[in-house]
Amino acid sequence: MTDADPPMNPFAKLALDLGPLIIFFVTNLLWPGLPIVKVMAATFAFMIATLAAILYAKLRHGTVSAMLLVSGVMVLVFGGLTLWLHSETFIKIKPTVYYWTVAVILFYGLLAKKPTLELVLGQAYPGLSQRGWTLLTRNWAVFFVLLGIANEAVWRNSSTSFWIGYKLWGSLPATIIFAIANVPMLTKHGLGEEQAKSDPPLPVDR
């Protein structure tokens, strides 16, 4: 980011993270036709919205967050496979691959004694101690492993419509609740309570 680039406020960041996901849900809900047709249309809309979010972040703010970039690449790859092979299986396993990829990166950071979240979210949590970053990184790593297991269990044992509902009413609220649940730990390890509540980290799967 250059001096001329305006800083990204929390609401803009949240819109970039959640906007494409919301477009996926809305498109699937409103598109007419069979379930396979609906999910194909939603996947295509998801890909376009994700690409637009990445381009907007780069052009408007001069930078693309690591989380958005990794998630965006996976959306485009797995979404492309979904459309090309006309199989919703690929868009269903994309969250699992995303969750476990991030978990591996976070666990590696812990082993290397360089908490990965500090590199990505350092500006969001000024004052957080090294112990706090270690605990936060560990917590998210374990949480992502569990989210991956849950996603595998749901998509392999339920319909596409149920899986989409789980994404909207299950994994997304769980992620937000988990972020809020970390606030007491963050305040205990050097972060002001008010700031922790106003800008919680949300590495949302897209």
Backbone as ProteinMPNN parsed JSONL, in Angstrom:
{"seq_chain_A": "MTDADPPMNPFAKLALDLGPLIIFFVTNLLWPGLPIVKVMAATFAFMIATLAAILYAKLRHGTVSAMLLVSGVMVLVFGGLTLWLHSETFIKIKPTVYYWTVAVILFYGLLAKKPTLELVLGQAYPGLSQRGWTLLTRNWAVFFVLLGIANEAVWRNSSTSFWIGYKLWGSLPATIIFAIANVPMLTKHGLGEEQAKSDPPLPVDR", "coords_chain_A": {"N_chain_A": [[0.839, -1.19, 0.0], [0.594, 2.178, -0.885], [1.402, 5.593, 0.089], [-0.638, 7.04, -0.989], [-2.784, 5.391, -1.136], [-5.956, 4.741, 0.22], [-6.658, 3.685, 3.59], [-8.064, 0.491, 4.427], [-11.175, 0.217, 5.83], [-12.776, -1.539, 8.616], [-15.384, -2.328, 7.877], [-15.366, -2.344, 5.087], [-13.486, -4.347, 4.665], [-14.838, -6.536, 5.767], [-16.979, -6.666, 4.003], [-15.66, -7.382, 1.632], [-14.767, -9.901, 2.359], [-17.129, -11.347, 2.96], [-18.991, -10.711, 0.999], [-18.874, -12.094, -1.657], [-19.577, -14.672, -0.789], [-22.154, -14.316, 0.188], [-23.418, -13.631, -2.208], [-23.226, -16.078, -3.514], [-24.992, -17.665, -1.943], [-27.443, -16.255, -2.299], [-27.81, -16.343, -5.088], [-28.041, -19.113, -5.484], [-30.422, -19.509, -4.104], [-32.347, -18.005, -5.533], [-32.139, -18.692, -8.231], [-33.758, -20.287, -10.932], [-34.838, -23.726, -11.568], [-33.436, -27.107, -11.568], [-31.68, -28.547, -8.686], [-28.928, -29.011, -9.391], [-28.562, -27.233, -11.478], [-29.007, -24.803, -10.194], [-26.854, -24.744, -8.329], [-24.694, -24.674, -10.068], [-25.049, -22.194, -11.339], [-24.829, -20.555, -9.08], [-22.208, -21.098, -8.334], [-20.767, -20.04, -10.503], [-21.457, -17.321, -10.245], [-20.296, -16.886, -7.761], [-17.572, -17.179, -8.339], [-17.139, -14.987, -10.093], [-17.783, -12.843, -8.38], [-15.84, -13.184, -6.404], [-13.451, -12.779, -7.848], [-13.907, -10.12, -8.538], [-13.822, -8.95, -5.986], [-11.141, -9.338, -5.268], [-9.825, -7.847, -7.277], [-10.885, -5.312, -6.719], [-9.861, -4.845, -4.13], [-7.138, -4.704, -4.712], [-6.946, -2.584, -6.606], [-8.209, -0.44, -5.314], [-7.137, -0.313, -2.695], [-4.536, -1.039, -2.936], [-3.466, -3.435, -2.093], [-3.829, -6.959, -1.451], [-5.259, -9.039, 0.872], [-3.691, -11.861, 2.48], [-5.392, -13.956, 3.227], [-7.687, -13.472, 1.645], [-6.564, -13.758, -0.878], [-5.603, -16.451, -0.951], [-8.012, -17.853, -0.484], [-9.438, -16.896, -2.686], [-8.017, -17.935, -4.907], [-8.517, -20.667, -4.533], [-11.306, -20.719, -4.791], [-11.588, -20.027, -7.503], [-10.2, -22.137, -8.764], [-11.452, -24.568, -7.814], [-14.095, -23.896, -8.325], [-13.963, -23.594, -11.075], [-13.43, -26.256, -11.828], [-15.796, -27.409, -10.977], [-17.691, -26.292, -12.759], [-16.626, -27.059, -15.23], [-16.549, -29.89, -15.174], [-19.108, -30.33, -14.525], [-20.006, -31.008, -11.959], [-20.968, -30.826, -8.658], [-19.388, -31.683, -6.613], [-16.762, -30.709, -6.417], [-16.937, -27.993, -5.62], [-17.955, -28.44, -3.161], [-15.94, -29.749, -1.718], [-14.067, -27.802, -1.637], [-14.157, -25.971, 0.651], [-13.14, -27.701, 2.658], [-10.514, -28.222, 1.773], [-9.531, -25.618, 1.878], [-9.826, -24.979, 4.658], [-8.137, -26.932, 5.862], [-5.706, -26.399, 4.611], [-5.094, -23.814, 5.546], [-4.963, -24.462, 8.261], [-2.708, -26.142, 8.343], [-0.724, -24.298, 7.601], [-0.88, -22.567, 9.786], [-0.22, -24.284, 11.947], [2.374, -24.937, 11.194], [3.559, -22.436, 11.484], [3.446, -22.232, 14.259], [5.173, -24.319, 15.04], [7.527, -23.342, 13.984], [7.856, -21.264, 15.621], [6.866, -18.789, 14.876], [4.163, -17.282, 14.924], [1.68, -17.429, 12.554], [-0.609, -15.852, 12.174], [0.082, -13.417, 13.243], [1.643, -12.227, 11.315], [-0.236, -11.802, 9.353], [-2.41, -10.444, 10.549], [-1.401, -8.493, 12.169], [-1.641, -5.632, 12.331], [-4.273, -5.367, 13.04], [-4.452, -6.054, 15.672], [-2.941, -4.378, 17.644], [-0.551, -4.329, 20.244], [-0.985, -6.851, 21.252], [0.385, -9.551, 22.999], [3.25, -11.766, 22.528], [2.673, -14.281, 23.5], [-0.097, -14.166, 23.369], [-0.512, -14.061, 20.566], [0.467, -16.589, 19.919], [-1.373, -18.295, 21.215], [-3.744, -17.505, 19.927], [-3.208, -18.217, 17.277], [-2.909, -21.003, 17.586], [-5.515, -21.664, 18.481], [-7.144, -20.976, 16.244], [-6.058, -22.703, 14.349], [-6.728, -25.283, 15.312], [-9.504, -24.983, 15.278], [-10.011, -24.708, 12.519], [-9.264, -27.244, 11.612], [-11.322, -28.76, 12.763], [-13.547, -27.591, 11.486], [-13.077, -28.437, 8.87], [-13.391, -31.22, 9.136], [-16.093, -31.271, 9.864], [-17.275, -30.197, 7.551], [-16.675, -32.197, 5.676], [-18.149, -34.323, 6.758], [-20.766, -33.364, 6.505], [-21.215, -32.776, 3.696], [-20.815, -35.255, 2.532], [-22.83, -36.817, 3.508], [-25.33, -35.75, 3.079], [-27.813, -33.832, 1.23], [-27.212, -31.533, -1.54], [-28.597, -29.135, -1.161], [-28.979, -29.139, 1.62], [-26.324, -29.007, 2.458], [-25.574, -26.453, 1.539], [-27.273, -24.934, 3.126], [-26.151, -25.571, 5.598], [-23.659, -24.324, 5.339], [-24.463, -21.646, 5.379], [-25.991, -21.329, 7.764], [-24.604, -22.761, 9.635], [-21.557, -23.202, 9.523], [-20.657, -20.549, 9.015], [-21.904, -18.84, 11.079], [-20.714, -20.214, 13.236], [-18.022, -19.598, 12.918], [-17.996, -16.831, 13.371], [-18.925, -16.741, 16.03], [-16.853, -18.14, 17.26], [-14.707, -16.389, 16.841], [-15.498, -14.233, 18.451], [-15.49, -15.531, 20.898], [-12.821, -15.69, 21.456], [-12.12, -13.229, 22.41], [-11.92, -12.649, 25.305], [-9.485, -13.979, 25.92], [-7.725, -12.545, 24.294], [-7.84, -9.959, 25.407], [-6.714, -10.492, 27.838], [-4.111, -10.882, 27.182], [-2.866, -8.489, 26.449], [-4.286, -6.905, 24.611], [-6.524, -4.204, 24.178], [-9.812, -4.318, 25.416], [-11.952, -3.028, 24.096], [-11.043, -2.561, 21.469], [-10.599, -5.162, 20.635], [-13.184, -6.157, 20.484], [-14.268, -4.586, 18.502], [-13.005, -5.169, 16.109], [-12.749, -8.076, 15.31], [-10.817, -10.973, 14.214], [-11.69, -12.548, 11.199], [-11.195, -15.133, 9.523], [-12.764, -15.998, 7.134], [-14.107, -18.727, 5.397], [-14.46, -18.893, 1.915]], "CA_chain_A": [[0.0, 0.0, 0.0], [1.35, 3.406, -0.947], [0.846, 6.651, 0.921], [-1.835, 7.564, -1.632], [-3.861, 4.419, -1.038], [-6.73, 4.901, 1.464], [-6.689, 2.47, 4.399], [-9.308, -0.258, 4.349], [-11.849, 0.174, 7.119], [-13.258, -2.89, 8.934], [-16.61, -2.664, 7.165], [-14.987, -2.681, 3.715], [-12.826, -5.65, 4.721], [-15.867, -7.542, 5.997], [-17.74, -6.779, 2.758], [-14.852, -8.142, 0.685], [-14.704, -11.283, 2.82], [-18.422, -12.025, 2.98], [-19.81, -10.372, -0.166], [-19.005, -13.181, -2.628], [-20.28, -15.799, -0.174], [-23.579, -13.963, 0.203], [-23.878, -13.732, -3.598], [-23.398, -17.506, -3.773], [-26.222, -18.12, -1.296], [-28.605, -15.605, -2.907], [-27.978, -16.887, -6.435], [-28.575, -20.476, -5.357], [-31.802, -19.425, -3.628], [-33.255, -17.378, -6.488], [-32.021, -19.203, -9.605], [-34.76, -21.333, -11.196], [-34.369, -24.989, -12.126], [-33.043, -28.216, -10.713], [-30.591, -28.218, -7.761], [-27.625, -28.967, -10.05], [-28.526, -25.99, -12.252], [-28.893, -23.723, -9.226], [-25.512, -24.692, -7.752], [-23.772, -24.25, -11.121], [-25.201, -20.742, -11.475], [-24.287, -19.937, -7.87], [-20.747, -21.233, -8.384], [-20.266, -19.062, -11.469], [-21.59, -16.006, -9.615], [-19.303, -16.884, -6.686], [-16.263, -16.946, -8.958], [-17.08, -13.611, -10.592], [-17.769, -11.944, -7.224], [-14.538, -13.322, -5.746], [-12.47, -12.086, -8.687], [-14.172, -8.69, -8.405], [-13.35, -8.535, -4.662], [-9.676, -9.288, -5.326], [-9.441, -6.707, -8.111], [-11.23, -4.087, -6.0], [-8.894, -4.656, -3.047], [-5.853, -4.318, -5.294], [-7.016, -1.276, -7.253], [-8.653, 0.594, -4.383], [-6.317, -0.239, -1.491], [-3.148, -1.319, -3.264], [-3.009, -4.695, -1.527], [-4.817, -8.025, -1.287], [-4.895, -9.802, 2.064], [-3.294, -13.244, 2.207], [-6.576, -14.798, 3.362], [-8.523, -13.27, 0.468], [-5.874, -14.286, -2.043], [-5.626, -17.915, -0.894], [-9.388, -18.278, -0.677], [-9.821, -16.573, -4.052], [-7.42, -18.915, -5.823], [-9.237, -21.932, -4.376], [-12.638, -20.552, -5.378], [-11.476, -20.055, -8.956], [-9.78, -23.472, -9.198], [-12.5, -25.569, -7.557], [-15.28, -23.469, -9.049], [-13.742, -23.936, -12.476], [-13.608, -27.707, -11.972], [-17.23, -27.675, -10.815], [-18.374, -25.946, -14.001], [-16.064, -27.815, -16.347], [-16.953, -31.294, -15.073], [-20.539, -30.329, -14.205], [-20.145, -31.78, -10.719], [-20.891, -29.962, -7.483], [-18.472, -32.252, -5.626], [-15.552, -29.905, -6.263], [-17.21, -26.801, -4.816], [-18.228, -28.908, -1.802], [-14.695, -30.089, -1.021], [-13.221, -26.615, -1.571], [-13.974, -25.499, 2.029], [-12.262, -28.609, 3.403], [-9.135, -27.953, 1.345], [-9.176, -24.296, 2.417], [-9.668, -25.07, 6.111], [-6.96, -27.717, 6.243], [-4.507, -25.703, 4.14], [-4.81, -22.756, 6.517], [-4.565, -25.109, 9.514], [-1.312, -26.586, 8.186], [0.114, -23.1, 7.638], [-0.863, -22.063, 11.164], [0.548, -25.208, 12.775], [3.783, -24.776, 10.817], [4.02, -21.22, 12.146], [3.666, -22.533, 15.675], [6.388, -25.133, 15.162], [8.667, -22.478, 13.657], [7.828, -20.186, 16.609], [6.501, -17.549, 14.198], [2.714, -17.365, 14.744], [1.35, -16.915, 11.234], [-1.632, -14.808, 12.238], [0.711, -12.135, 13.557], [2.096, -11.662, 10.047], [-1.401, -11.435, 8.547], [-3.365, -9.584, 11.255], [-0.691, -7.716, 13.18], [-2.162, -4.279, 12.478], [-5.616, -5.406, 13.618], [-4.361, -6.295, 17.111], [-1.746, -3.766, 18.248], [-0.401, -4.538, 21.674], [-1.133, -8.246, 21.641], [1.676, -10.135, 23.351], [3.658, -12.931, 21.753], [1.887, -15.401, 24.033], [-1.433, -14.014, 22.819], [-0.486, -14.478, 19.161], [0.637, -18.039, 19.883], [-2.647, -18.919, 21.582], [-4.726, -17.217, 18.882], [-2.857, -19.052, 16.13], [-3.261, -22.384, 17.932], [-6.966, -21.799, 18.53], [-7.695, -20.991, 14.885], [-5.595, -23.914, 13.663], [-7.583, -26.389, 15.764], [-10.856, -24.702, 14.812], [-10.078, -25.01, 11.089], [-9.265, -28.701, 11.46], [-12.67, -29.223, 13.094], [-14.445, -27.158, 10.422], [-12.861, -29.322, 7.734], [-14.032, -32.503, 9.45], [-17.541, -31.059, 9.807], [-17.67, -30.036, 6.146], [-16.63, -33.522, 5.046], [-19.266, -35.123, 7.27], [-22.04, -32.853, 6.003], [-21.447, -32.913, 2.25], [-20.811, -36.673, 2.147], [-23.979, -37.525, 4.082], [-26.561, -34.975, 2.933], [-28.061, -33.273, -0.094], [-26.551, -30.264, -1.839], [-29.368, -28.063, -0.528], [-28.685, -29.157, 3.052], [-24.944, -28.534, 2.613], [-25.58, -24.998, 1.381], [-27.87, -24.414, 4.352], [-25.157, -25.713, 6.663], [-22.665, -23.273, 5.157], [-25.035, -20.361, 5.753], [-26.496, -21.295, 9.138], [-23.757, -23.556, 10.51], [-20.13, -22.869, 9.594], [-20.437, -19.098, 9.091], [-22.135, -18.374, 12.461], [-19.733, -20.819, 14.141], [-16.78, -18.84, 12.778], [-18.178, -15.544, 14.045], [-18.993, -17.011, 17.472], [-15.519, -18.524, 17.722], [-13.895, -15.175, 16.89], [-15.908, -13.484, 19.644], [-15.1, -16.309, 22.078], [-11.4, -15.467, 21.709], [-11.908, -11.88, 22.93], [-11.354, -12.611, 26.666], [-8.078, -14.357, 25.879], [-6.979, -11.441, 23.687], [-7.727, -8.861, 26.376], [-5.82, -10.95, 28.902], [-2.726, -10.892, 26.698], [-2.319, -7.211, 26.001], [-5.114, -6.138, 23.691], [-7.63, -3.51, 24.816], [-11.075, -5.011, 25.205], [-12.812, -2.332, 23.137], [-10.541, -2.797, 20.122], [-10.79, -6.566, 20.299], [-14.567, -6.385, 20.12], [-14.647, -3.833, 17.31], [-12.411, -5.675, 14.88], [-12.289, -9.467, 15.49], [-10.352, -11.576, 12.98], [-12.643, -13.488, 10.634], [-10.659, -15.785, 8.341], [-13.94, -16.698, 6.646], [-14.007, -19.507, 4.171], [-15.333, -18.473, 0.862]], "C_chain_A": [[0.873, 1.238, 0.0], [0.7, 4.438, -0.065], [-0.458, 7.176, 0.35], [-3.028, 6.636, -1.497], [-4.619, 4.606, 0.273], [-6.731, 3.614, 2.262], [-8.05, 1.8, 4.305], [-9.954, -0.306, 5.732], [-12.431, -1.215, 7.354], [-14.5, -3.302, 8.156], [-16.325, -3.047, 5.713], [-14.331, -4.056, 3.674], [-13.845, -6.769, 4.897], [-16.696, -7.761, 4.731], [-16.973, -7.591, 1.718], [-14.802, -9.612, 1.062], [-16.026, -12.019, 2.623], [-19.27, -11.789, 1.734], [-19.973, -11.507, -1.172], [-19.762, -14.388, -2.077], [-21.78, -15.541, -0.138], [-24.171, -14.06, -1.198], [-24.099, -15.192, -3.982], [-24.725, -18.0, -3.202], [-27.469, -17.552, -1.983], [-28.869, -16.157, -4.303], [-28.566, -18.288, -6.389], [-30.044, -20.461, -4.943], [-32.761, -18.98, -4.733], [-33.218, -17.983, -7.886], [-33.04, -20.326, -9.834], [-34.112, -22.626, -11.697], [-34.029, -26.028, -11.087], [-31.887, -27.812, -9.79], [-29.224, -28.115, -8.432], [-27.468, -27.697, -10.868], [-28.311, -24.796, -11.324], [-27.467, -23.604, -8.692], [-24.47, -24.299, -8.798], [-23.827, -22.735, -11.309], [-24.591, -20.021, -10.275], [-22.766, -19.989, -7.857], [-20.142, -20.216, -9.337], [-20.327, -17.649, -10.888], [-20.557, -15.823, -8.508], [-17.92, -16.552, -7.233], [-16.111, -15.512, -9.432], [-16.976, -12.624, -9.432], [-16.424, -11.996, -6.496], [-13.452, -12.601, -6.524], [-12.637, -10.574, -8.579], [-13.66, -8.163, -7.066], [-11.829, -8.397, -4.642], [-9.209, -8.068, -6.113], [-9.736, -5.385, -7.403], [-10.21, -3.803, -4.898], [-7.558, -4.162, -3.59], [-5.888, -2.907, -5.851], [-7.34, -0.155, -6.276], [-7.692, 0.794, -3.226], [-4.855, -0.613, -1.726], [-2.618, -2.627, -2.731], [-4.165, -5.683, -1.436], [-4.375, -8.859, -0.096], [-4.571, -11.249, 1.691], [-4.496, -14.177, 2.262], [-7.458, -14.707, 2.128], [-7.879, -13.884, -0.76], [-5.915, -15.808, -2.079], [-7.028, -18.446, -1.154], [-9.832, -18.043, -2.115], [-9.277, -17.561, -5.066], [-8.172, -20.239, -5.745], [-10.638, -21.859, -4.975], [-12.569, -20.674, -6.893], [-11.1, -21.444, -9.464], [-10.911, -24.488, -9.024], [-13.82, -25.19, -8.229], [-15.161, -23.797, -10.526], [-13.921, -25.426, -12.737], [-15.083, -28.09, -11.863], [-17.976, -27.423, -12.127], [-17.912, -26.809, -15.168], [-16.572, -29.255, -16.352], [-18.43, -31.452, -14.708], [-20.817, -31.204, -12.976], [-19.957, -30.865, -9.524], [-19.928, -30.485, -6.426], [-17.284, -31.34, -5.368], [-15.793, -28.651, -5.423], [-17.512, -27.2, -3.379], [-16.94, -29.213, -1.036], [-13.761, -28.885, -0.9], [-13.069, -26.093, -0.147], [-13.039, -26.379, 2.85], [-10.799, -28.346, 3.067], [-8.666, -26.62, 1.904], [-8.895, -24.378, 3.917], [-8.365, -25.777, 6.484], [-5.66, -27.103, 5.738], [-4.11, -24.611, 5.123], [-4.346, -23.356, 7.84], [-3.111, -25.56, 9.458], [-0.363, -25.392, 8.262], [0.23, -22.57, 9.066], [-0.053, -22.966, 12.088], [2.044, -25.114, 12.467], [4.364, -23.525, 11.486], [4.293, -21.431, 13.62], [4.953, -23.318, 15.887], [7.64, -24.298, 14.9], [8.782, -21.301, 14.625], [7.648, -18.814, 15.954], [4.997, -17.596, 13.914], [2.245, -16.666, 13.473], [0.345, -15.784, 11.28], [-1.04, -13.443, 12.544], [1.176, -11.444, 12.276], [0.92, -11.122, 9.238], [-2.254, -10.364, 9.214], [-2.705, -8.673, 12.284], [-1.258, -6.332, 13.415], [-3.548, -4.252, 13.122], [-5.573, -5.528, 15.139], [-3.093, -5.689, 17.696], [-1.723, -4.008, 19.744], [-0.53, -5.97, 22.126], [0.239, -8.867, 21.875], [1.991, -11.341, 22.479], [2.896, -14.178, 22.198], [0.469, -15.362, 23.472], [-1.507, -14.456, 21.368], [-0.347, -15.997, 19.049], [-0.672, -18.753, 20.186], [-3.7, -18.705, 20.495], [-4.471, -18.083, 17.654], [-3.224, -20.51, 16.384], [-4.768, -22.6, 17.897], [-7.582, -21.881, 17.138], [-7.273, -22.23, 14.119], [-6.473, -25.104, 14.028], [-9.005, -26.207, 15.239], [-11.005, -25.051, 13.332], [-10.028, -26.506, 10.818], [-10.675, -29.244, 11.709], [-13.683, -28.807, 12.028], [-14.305, -28.045, 9.187], [-13.526, -30.673, 7.935], [-15.547, -32.373, 9.338], [-18.02, -30.929, 8.368], [-17.686, -31.378, 5.418], [-17.827, -34.373, 5.479], [-20.59, -34.682, 6.658], [-22.215, -33.134, 4.517], [-21.492, -34.372, 1.805], [-22.069, -37.418, 2.611], [-25.286, -36.752, 3.968], [-26.682, -34.444, 1.514], [-27.293, -31.963, -0.282], [-27.266, -29.108, -1.153], [-29.081, -27.986, 0.969], [-27.281, -28.628, 3.3], [-24.872, -27.021, 2.501], [-26.196, -24.341, 2.615], [-26.917, -24.494, 5.522], [-24.098, -24.625, 6.557], [-23.185, -21.937, 5.672], [-25.366, -20.288, 7.233], [-25.651, -22.083, 10.131], [-22.328, -23.036, 10.598], [-19.871, -21.373, 9.712], [-20.735, -18.548, 10.483], [-21.122, -18.946, 13.453], [-18.42, -20.051, 14.111], [-16.867, -17.511, 13.515], [-18.201, -15.727, 15.562], [-17.615, -17.355, 18.022], [-14.607, -17.305, 17.821], [-14.209, -14.367, 18.143], [-15.46, -14.202, 20.92], [-13.629, -16.114, 22.427], [-11.116, -14.115, 22.36], [-11.357, -11.869, 24.357], [-9.87, -12.986, 26.707], [-7.23, -13.221, 25.322], [-6.788, -10.293, 24.675], [-6.765, -9.225, 27.51], [-4.357, -10.845, 28.485], [-2.358, -9.616, 25.944], [-3.172, -6.385, 25.075], [-6.267, -5.484, 24.441], [-8.955, -4.156, 24.455], [-11.92, -4.356, 24.125], [-12.361, -2.586, 21.709], [-10.766, -4.228, 19.696], [-12.21, -6.834, 19.851], [-14.925, -5.712, 18.804], [-14.093, -4.41, 16.033], [-11.885, -7.097, 15.065], [-11.8, -10.051, 14.195], [-11.371, -12.574, 12.488], [-12.047, -14.115, 9.382], [-11.739, -16.639, 7.701], [-13.64, -17.489, 5.393], [-14.95, -18.937, 3.138], [-15.425, -19.582, -0.124]], "O_chain_A": [[1.8, 1.341, 0.804], [-0.39, 4.228, 0.468], [-1.297, 7.695, 1.086], [-4.164, 7.052, -1.72], [-4.001, 4.63, 1.337], [-6.799, 2.536, 1.671], [-9.068, 2.468, 4.124], [-9.36, -0.807, 6.686], [-12.571, -1.993, 6.41], [-14.664, -4.472, 7.812], [-16.953, -3.956, 5.17], [-14.584, -4.842, 2.761], [-13.74, -7.82, 4.264], [-17.072, -8.89, 4.416], [-17.566, -8.399, 1.001], [-14.794, -10.478, 0.187], [-16.049, -13.166, 2.177], [-20.17, -12.576, 1.441], [-21.103, -11.856, -1.515], [-20.5, -15.049, -2.807], [-22.579, -16.439, -0.402], [-25.301, -14.52, -1.362], [-25.052, -15.51, -4.694], [-25.491, -18.673, -3.891], [-28.436, -18.276, -2.22], [-30.017, -16.412, -4.665], [-29.473, -18.616, -7.153], [-30.823, -21.308, -5.382], [-33.862, -19.516, -4.853], [-34.164, -17.809, -8.655], [-33.161, -21.223, -9.001], [-32.983, -22.618, -12.187], [-34.292, -25.861, -9.896], [-31.187, -26.841, -10.075], [-28.437, -27.232, -8.09], [-26.373, -27.14, -10.95], [-27.532, -23.893, -11.629], [-26.926, -22.502, -8.607], [-23.471, -23.663, -8.463], [-22.794, -22.075, -11.422], [-23.92, -19.001, -10.431], [-22.11, -19.041, -7.424], [-19.124, -19.597, -9.025], [-19.379, -16.875, -11.018], [-20.009, -14.735, -8.337], [-17.19, -15.744, -6.658], [-15.076, -14.886, -9.202], [-16.185, -11.682, -9.483], [-15.928, -10.971, -6.027], [-12.628, -11.895, -5.943], [-11.655, -9.833, -8.535], [-13.122, -7.057, -7.003], [-11.294, -7.449, -4.066], [-8.314, -7.344, -5.679], [-8.94, -4.448, -7.473], [-9.748, -2.672, -4.745], [-6.923, -3.296, -2.989], [-4.976, -2.117, -5.607], [-6.81, 0.95, -6.392], [-7.447, 1.927, -2.81], [-4.032, -0.514, -0.815], [-1.432, -2.917, -2.894], [-5.33, -5.292, -1.355], [-3.24, -9.334, -0.057], [-5.103, -11.79, 0.721], [-4.613, -15.089, 1.443], [-7.925, -15.724, 1.615], [-8.568, -14.47, -1.595], [-6.226, -16.396, -3.115], [-7.215, -19.372, -1.943], [-10.518, -18.88, -2.702], [-9.989, -17.979, -5.98], [-8.436, -20.866, -6.771], [-11.105, -22.816, -5.593], [-13.398, -21.351, -7.5], [-11.623, -21.887, -10.486], [-11.282, -25.182, -9.971], [-14.576, -26.064, -8.653], [-16.127, -24.224, -11.158], [-14.497, -25.815, -13.753], [-15.557, -28.982, -12.567], [-18.792, -28.241, -12.552], [-18.72, -27.235, -15.994], [-16.974, -29.779, -17.391], [-18.935, -32.569, -14.597], [-21.737, -32.022, -12.968], [-18.925, -30.21, -9.386], [-19.673, -29.798, -5.437], [-16.841, -31.209, -4.227], [-14.95, -28.283, -4.605], [-17.346, -26.389, -2.467], [-16.861, -28.96, 0.166], [-12.782, -28.929, -0.156], [-11.946, -25.79, 0.255], [-12.241, -25.876, 3.641], [-9.951, -28.257, 3.956], [-7.527, -26.503, 2.357], [-7.861, -23.907, 4.39], [-7.592, -25.289, 7.309], [-4.617, -27.268, 6.37], [-2.941, -24.49, 5.491], [-3.437, -22.822, 8.476], [-2.366, -25.378, 10.421], [0.681, -25.466, 8.911], [1.311, -22.172, 9.5], [0.713, -22.479, 12.918], [2.878, -25.202, 13.369], [5.489, -23.535, 11.986], [5.248, -20.883, 14.171], [5.729, -23.024, 16.797], [8.682, -24.518, 15.517], [9.665, -20.455, 14.491], [8.199, -17.814, 16.414], [4.59, -17.912, 12.796], [2.397, -15.453, 13.334], [0.442, -14.844, 10.492], [-1.599, -12.421, 12.148], [1.109, -10.22, 12.167], [1.046, -10.123, 8.53], [-2.769, -9.473, 8.538], [-3.376, -8.143, 13.17], [-1.355, -5.889, 14.559], [-3.953, -3.235, 13.684], [-6.527, -5.158, 15.823], [-2.245, -6.425, 18.2], [-2.745, -3.905, 20.422], [-0.217, -6.283, 23.274], [1.143, -8.727, 21.052], [1.122, -11.87, 21.784], [2.523, -15.018, 21.379], [-0.101, -16.401, 23.14], [-2.448, -15.146, 20.973], [-0.968, -16.619, 18.187], [-1.041, -19.704, 19.497], [-4.461, -19.619, 20.178], [-5.407, -18.618, 17.06], [-3.781, -21.177, 15.512], [-5.246, -23.594, 17.352], [-8.428, -22.734, 16.872], [-8.048, -22.756, 13.32], [-6.91, -25.849, 13.151], [-9.637, -27.17, 14.805], [-12.017, -25.627, 12.932], [-10.681, -26.989, 9.893], [-11.162, -30.087, 10.956], [-14.582, -29.581, 11.698], [-15.297, -28.366, 8.533], [-14.15, -31.209, 7.02], [-16.211, -33.251, 8.788], [-19.055, -31.488, 8.003], [-18.597, -31.66, 4.64], [-18.439, -35.057, 4.659], [-21.436, -35.514, 6.33], [-23.244, -33.671, 4.109], [-22.137, -34.694, 0.807], [-22.336, -38.528, 2.151], [-26.249, -37.055, 4.673], [-25.769, -34.59, 0.701], [-26.797, -31.369, 0.675], [-26.621, -28.202, -0.624], [-28.954, -26.895, 1.524], [-27.063, -27.878, 4.252], [-24.18, -26.374, 3.288], [-25.704, -23.319, 3.093], [-26.873, -23.586, 6.353], [-23.682, -24.062, 7.57], [-22.455, -21.185, 6.319], [-25.057, -19.294, 7.89], [-25.936, -22.083, 11.328], [-21.927, -22.49, 11.626], [-18.961, -20.962, 10.433], [-19.892, -17.842, 11.036], [-20.715, -18.265, 14.394], [-17.777, -19.87, 15.145], [-15.927, -17.111, 14.201], [-17.572, -14.962, 16.293], [-17.249, -16.92, 19.114], [-13.824, -17.188, 18.764], [-13.304, -13.876, 18.818], [-15.095, -13.558, 21.904], [-13.229, -16.345, 23.568], [-9.998, -13.872, 22.814], [-10.401, -11.139, 24.616], [-9.093, -12.379, 27.444], [-6.135, -12.961, 25.822], [-5.701, -9.723, 24.769], [-6.088, -8.359, 28.065], [-3.471, -10.733, 29.331], [-1.641, -9.65, 24.944], [-2.81, -5.248, 24.773], [-6.923, -6.135, 25.254], [-9.183, -4.501, 23.296], [-12.542, -5.05, 23.321], [-13.192, -2.803, 20.827], [-11.086, -4.494, 18.537], [-12.437, -7.639, 18.947], [-15.783, -6.2, 18.068], [-14.651, -4.17, 14.962], [-10.674, -7.307, 14.984], [-12.309, -9.674, 13.139], [-11.875, -13.375, 13.275], [-12.359, -13.674, 8.276], [-11.651, -17.867, 7.716], [-13.009, -16.998, 4.456], [-16.079, -18.55, 3.44], [-16.125, -19.459, -1.129]]}, "name": "protein", "num_of_chains": 1, "seq": "MTDADPPMNPFAKLALDLGPLIIFFVTNLLWPGLPIVKVMAATFAFMIATLAAILYAKLRHGTVSAMLLVSGVMVLVFGGLTLWLHSETFIKIKPTVYYWTVAVILFYGLLAKKPTLELVLGQAYPGLSQRGWTLLTRNWAVFFVLLGIANEAVWRNSSTSFWIGYKLWGSLPATIIFAIANVPMLTKHGLGEEQAKSDPPLPVDR"}
